[in-house]
Amino acid sequence: MSAGALTQGRASVPRSLRLSSHPLLSFALRRLAGMVAVLFAVSVLTFLVFQVIPDGDPALRLAGHLATPSEIRDIRRQWGFNRPVYIQYLRTMEQIFTAKVVSYTQQVNVLAQVGEDLPPTISLTVGASVLWLIFGVALGLLGALLSRGGAAARLFDRLLGALAITGISMPTFLLGDLLLYYLAYRLSLFPLGGYVPLSSSPGGWFTHMLLPWATLAIVLSGFYARLLRSSILETLSEPYVRTAEAKGLPRARVLIHHVLRNSLLPVVSLWGLDFAAVLGGGALLTETVFNLHGVGQYAAESISRLDIPPILVITMLTAFFVVLFSALTDIMYAALDPRVRLR
């Protein structure tokens, strides 16, 4: 076939098909489609759950205990609660995407309220995730190295393992209360909870966030340390590691470029999902203990009032972050391990 025919044939292929044939672009398009499907499924399930639970009629909560049947009917007609469920769902989703969704009980714009509650949650998530990743990797690497040492080193490794298990087993609210009582109340080293915006006082923001960061970091870093330690010990027995050592490569180079790089894959995957979950309100207990007034607290208050719009928005927000960071984790996989390919 001539070069002109090849060029003509390539030109006849639609541009969308040519773009989608690119591996990275094709991967991004698939993840985008998956993200939309997940968000749709989560929104439908969340909306339906609150339609079928007992005493889930929002008209009764809007009307109050002393409302007459006629007043309740008027509220149902005014808010559209008397319409089919799918119409109510479509109407709620339209209000969400047009930033006009209003909570049933507080009568405030939900997206505006979530926007006010996001800064404490973002501050908590970013700081704590950096700490638990750093300490988890450091302790996991140290434990793996000590486990292959002498008797004293193995004893210290067991001590680290016991401390990690203790941190994992301790409830977040108990650890947070202990830190508040001893470090904030008894010793007055830190403030007694609350949140100070970074823009108004960087120093106050930092001191108010240190204990919440430490609480999440202590609880989660132990699990990361155990996971990385097991992954490193498994990787050390791989043939390519023994080959690299047999070639006479420096021990540090083998450990960093061959062992640690591959052992970090499960840690990176877990870190991305945990980061997304905490950012979507997963640190409810930590926010409550330290009175941060974040997204997690707003979600808990909305659930206690069976207020559907805030719950739906926060649930979709959490699902969005989880799906987004799952996609970013896949990309980091490819960066850490050249054998991983986006197909």
C-alpha positions in Angstrom: 0.0 0.0 0.0 1.3 3.4 -0.9 2.1 6.2 1.6 -0.7 8.3 0.1 -3.2 5.5 0.7 -2.0 5.1 4.3 -2.3 8.9 4.9 -5.7 8.9 3.3 -6.8 5.9 5.4 -5.6 7.6 8.6 -7.4 10.8 7.7 -10.6 8.9 7.2 -10.6 7.6 10.8 -12.6 9.9 13.0 -10.5 12.1 15.3 -12.3 10.9 18.4 -11.3 7.3 17.6 -7.7 8.3 17.0 -7.5 10.2 20.3 -9.1 7.3 22.2 -6.4 5.0 20.8 -3.8 6.8 22.9 -3.2 4.6 26.0 -3.2 7.4 28.6 -6.1 9.3 27.0 -8.1 6.0 26.8 -7.4 5.3 30.4 -8.5 8.8 31.4 -11.7 8.5 29.4 -12.5 5.1 31.0 -11.9 6.4 34.5 -14.1 9.5 33.8 -16.9 7.2 32.6 -16.5 5.1 35.6 -16.5 8.1 37.9 -19.8 9.3 36.4 -21.3 5.8 36.8 -20.2 5.5 40.5 -21.5 8.9 41.4 -24.8 8.2 39.7 -25.2 4.8 41.6 -24.2 6.4 44.9 -26.6 9.2 44.5 -29.5 6.9 43.6 -28.9 4.5 46.5 -28.5 7.3 49.0 -31.7 9.0 47.9 -33.7 5.7 47.9 -32.4 4.7 51.4 -33.8 7.8 53.0 -37.1 7.3 51.1 -37.8 3.9 52.7 -36.5 4.3 56.3 -39.2 4.7 59.0 -40.2 8.3 59.8 -38.2 9.4 56.7 -40.9 11.8 55.4 -39.2 15.2 55.3 -42.6 17.0 55.3 -43.2 15.8 58.9 -39.9 17.3 60.1 -40.5 20.5 58.2 -44.0 20.9 59.6 -43.1 20.1 63.3 -44.9 18.2 65.9 -47.9 20.6 66.2 -48.7 20.8 62.5 -52.1 19.9 61.2 -52.7 17.4 58.4 -53.6 20.2 56.0 -50.3 22.0 56.8 -48.4 18.8 56.1 -50.2 18.4 52.8 -49.3 22.0 51.9 -45.6 21.4 52.7 -45.6 18.2 50.6 -47.1 20.1 47.6 -44.8 23.1 48.1 -41.6 21.0 48.3 -42.7 18.4 45.7 -42.8 15.5 48.2 -46.1 14.4 46.7 -44.5 13.7 43.3 -43.1 10.4 42.2 -39.7 9.4 43.7 -37.8 9.7 40.4 -39.1 13.2 39.9 -38.0 14.2 43.4 -34.5 12.7 42.7 -34.2 14.5 39.4 -35.3 17.8 41.0 -32.8 17.3 43.9 -30.0 16.6 41.5 -30.9 19.6 39.4 -30.7 21.8 42.5 -27.3 20.3 43.4 -25.8 21.0 40.0 -27.2 24.5 39.9 -26.0 25.2 43.5 -29.6 25.9 44.7 -30.0 22.8 46.9 -31.4 23.8 50.4 -31.5 21.6 53.5 -34.9 20.6 54.7 -34.4 21.4 58.4 -32.1 24.4 58.5 -33.3 26.1 55.2 -29.7 27.0 54.2 -27.8 26.4 51.0 -26.1 23.1 51.4 -23.2 23.8 49.0 -22.5 27.1 50.8 -22.5 25.3 54.1 -20.2 22.5 52.8 -17.9 25.2 51.4 -17.6 26.8 54.9 -16.9 23.4 56.5 -14.3 22.3 53.9 -11.3 24.3 55.2 -11.0 22.5 58.5 -11.5 19.2 56.8 -8.9 20.0 54.2 -6.4 21.2 56.8 -6.9 18.0 58.9 -6.6 15.7 55.9 -3.5 17.2 54.3 -1.5 17.6 57.5 -2.5 14.2 59.0 -2.0 12.3 55.7 1.5 13.6 55.3 2.4 12.7 58.9 0.9 9.2 58.8 2.6 8.5 55.5 6.0 9.7 56.7 5.9 7.9 60.0 4.4 4.8 58.5 7.1 4.5 55.8 9.9 5.3 58.3 8.7 2.7 60.9 7.9 0.1 58.3 11.4 0.4 56.7 13.1 0.4 60.1 11.1 -2.7 61.2 12.0 -4.6 58.0 15.7 -3.8 58.4 15.7 -4.7 62.1 13.9 -8.0 61.5 17.0 -9.2 59.5 19.4 -8.1 62.2 20.6 -9.6 65.5 18.7 -10.5 68.6 18.6 -6.9 69.9 17.4 -5.6 66.6 14.7 -8.2 66.4 13.6 -7.3 69.9 13.3 -3.6 68.9 11.4 -4.7 65.9 8.9 -6.5 68.1 8.6 -3.4 70.3 7.8 -1.3 67.2 5.2 -3.9 66.1 3.6 -3.8 69.5 3.4 0.0 69.4 1.9 -0.1 65.9 -0.7 -2.6 67.0 -1.6 -0.4 70.0 -2.0 2.6 67.8 -4.2 0.7 65.3 -6.4 -0.8 68.1 -6.9 2.5 70.0 -10.2 4.3 69.1 -9.7 7.7 67.6 -12.0 9.5 70.1 -10.1 7.9 73.1 -6.7 8.9 71.8 -8.0 12.4 70.9 -9.5 12.8 74.4 -6.2 11.7 76.0 -4.1 14.1 74.0 -6.5 16.9 74.8 -6.6 16.2 78.5 -2.9 15.8 79.1 -1.3 18.1 76.5 -4.0 20.8 76.3 -5.8 20.8 79.6 -3.1 19.6 82.1 0.0 21.0 80.5 -1.5 23.8 78.4 0.8 23.1 75.5 -2.0 23.3 72.9 -5.4 24.9 72.6 -8.5 23.1 73.8 -9.9 22.4 70.3 -11.5 24.7 67.8 -10.3 25.9 64.4 -8.4 29.0 63.4 -8.3 29.8 59.6 -4.9 29.7 58.0 -5.5 33.1 56.4 -6.2 34.9 59.7 -3.4 33.4 61.8 -0.9 30.8 60.4 0.6 30.2 63.9 -2.8 29.7 65.5 -3.9 27.4 62.6 -0.8 25.3 63.1 -1.1 25.0 66.9 -4.8 24.2 66.7 -4.2 21.5 64.1 -1.2 19.7 65.7 -3.2 17.5 68.0 -5.8 16.5 65.4 -3.0 15.6 63.0 -1.2 13.6 65.7 -4.4 11.7 66.5 -5.0 10.5 63.0 -1.3 9.9 62.3 -0.8 7.7 65.4 -3.9 5.6 64.6 -3.1 5.2 60.9 0.7 5.1 60.7 0.9 1.9 62.6 -1.1 0.1 60.0 1.0 1.6 57.2 4.2 0.5 59.0 3.0 -3.1 59.3 1.9 -3.1 55.7 5.2 -1.7 54.4 7.2 -4.0 56.6 5.5 -7.1 55.3 5.8 -5.8 51.7 9.5 -5.1 52.1 10.2 -8.5 53.6 8.3 -10.2 50.7 10.2 -8.1 48.1 13.6 -8.9 49.6 13.1 -12.5 48.7 12.4 -11.8 45.0 14.9 -13.1 42.5 15.6 -9.7 41.0 16.7 -8.4 44.4 19.1 -11.3 44.9 20.4 -10.7 41.3 21.0 -7.1 42.1 22.9 -8.0 45.3 24.9 -10.7 43.4 26.0 -8.0 40.9 27.7 -6.1 43.7 25.3 -3.1 43.8 25.5 -1.0 46.9 23.1 -2.1 49.6 21.5 1.3 49.8 20.9 1.4 46.1 19.3 -2.0 46.1 17.1 -1.1 49.0 15.8 2.2 47.6 15.6 1.5 43.8 14.6 -2.2 43.9 13.0 -3.0 47.2 11.4 0.2 48.5 10.1 1.4 45.2 8.2 -1.8 44.6 7.2 -2.3 48.2 5.5 1.2 48.2 2.8 0.1 45.7 0.2 -1.2 48.2 1.0 1.7 50.6 0.4 4.3 47.8 -2.8 2.7 46.9 -4.1 2.6 50.5 -2.9 6.2 51.1 -4.8 7.5 48.2 -8.1 5.9 49.3 -7.6 6.9 53.0 -6.8 10.5 51.9 -10.0 10.6 49.9 -12.2 9.1 52.6 -10.9 11.5 55.3 -11.3 14.5 52.9 -14.9 13.4 52.3 -15.8 13.5 56.0 -14.3 10.2 57.2 -12.6 11.9 60.2 -15.9 12.5 61.9 -14.7 11.4 65.4 -11.6 13.5 65.2 -13.5 16.6 64.1 -16.0 16.1 66.9 -13.4 15.6 69.6 -11.5 18.7 68.6 -14.5 20.7 67.7 -13.3 21.5 64.2 -16.8 22.0 62.6 -15.7 20.2 59.4 -17.6 18.2 56.8 -17.8 15.1 59.0 -19.6 17.0 61.8 -22.0 18.5 59.3 -22.7 15.0 57.9 -23.4 13.6 61.4 -25.7 16.4 62.3 -27.6 16.0 59.0 -27.9 12.2 59.5 -29.4 12.8 63.0 -32.0 15.1 61.5 -32.6 12.8 58.5 -31.9 15.8 56.3 -31.5 14.3 52.8 -29.9 17.1 50.7 -26.7 17.6 52.9 -26.3 13.8 53.2 -26.6 13.3 49.5 -24.1 16.1 48.7 -21.5 14.9 51.2 -21.9 11.3 50.1 -21.4 12.3 46.5 -18.4 14.4 47.5 -16.8 11.5 49.3 -17.5 9.2 46.3 -16.0 11.7 44.0 -12.8 12.0 46.0 -12.5 8.2 46.4 -12.9 7.6 42.6 -10.6 10.6 41.8 -7.8 9.5 44.1 -8.2 5.9 42.9 -7.4 7.1 39.4 -4.4 9.1 40.6 -3.2 6.1 42.5 -3.2 4.1 39.3 -1.1 6.7 37.7 1.4 6.7 40.6 1.5 2.9 40.2 2.8 3.3 36.7 5.4 5.9 37.9 6.7 3.6 40.6 6.7 0.4 38.7 7.5 0.5 34.9 5.9 -2.9 34.5 2.5 -1.4 35.2 0.9 -0.2 31.9 -2.3 1.7 31.4 -4.4 -0.6 29.2 
